[in-house]
């Protein structure tokens, strides 16, 4: 039996997983089931600002005998990739007395290509 650990949910290839009927689905994205043993969460691409956002949805498992297990909450942390401030690295440069130096500071910005 194949087992995959997904967050706090143990997924086994002998079960089928579905969204809980009537339960509130995710508000920041969609959930699809490419197969009965796998789910895909896709963020809707809406701007979340500079702070992490939490989304959630409920699923349950059904076994081969059609027994439905209790609902489980899946929590999704959506992390921002834009609206982040650039980060400049501290550095030390050496200049000879009376001299000059050309220097390019090291700056990274995760949302600027």
C-alpha positions, -999 to 999 in steps of 0.1 A, spaced: 0 0 0 15 33 -11 14 61 16 22 98 12 23 122 41 5 155 32 7 179 60 -12 161 89 -32 139 65 -20 104 56 -30 96 21 -32 60 11 -38 46 -24 -66 24 -11 -89 54 -3 -106 80 -24 -107 116 -12 -134 142 -19 -143 177 -6 -169 176 21 -204 182 7 -219 214 19 -186 225 36 -170 257 29 -143 253 3 -112 273 1 -117 311 -3 -83 319 -18 -81 291 -44 -96 259 -58 -91 222 -50 -92 196 -77 -87 159 -76 -65 147 -105 -70 112 -92 -89 96 -63 -57 95 -42 -44 130 -49 -55 166 -46 -43 198 -61 -47 232 -44 -43 262 -68 -41 297 -54 -63 320 -74 -35 345 -80 -52 374 -61 -29 398 -44 -24 389 -7 -1 418 2 31 413 22 18 389 49 11 352 47 -26 342 43 -42 311 55 -68 292 35 -86 260 45 -110 233 32 -125 201 45 -121 166 29 -130 131 38 -119 96 28 -140 68 14 -128 32 14 -135 4 -10 -165 -7 10 -180 28 6 -174 37 43 -170 74 47 -145 86 73 -147 117 95 -140 151 79 -105 165 81 -94 202 78 -66 209 54 -48 242 61 -29 260 33 -3 287 40 -1 311 10 31 331 11 36 363 -8 61 365 -36 56 401 -45 53 434 -26 85 424 -8 110 451 0 145 447 -16 172 434 7 207 448 6 236 429 20 261 444 44 296 445 31 331 459 37 350 476 9 386 487 10 398 521 -4 435 531 -4 442 565 11 434 592 -14 419 566 -37 385 556 -50 367 524 -58 337 515 -79 313 493 -60 280 477 -67 260 467 -36 244 433 -35 207 437 -36 180 409 -39 144 414 -46 122 383 -49 95 400 -69 117 419 -94 130 398 -123 
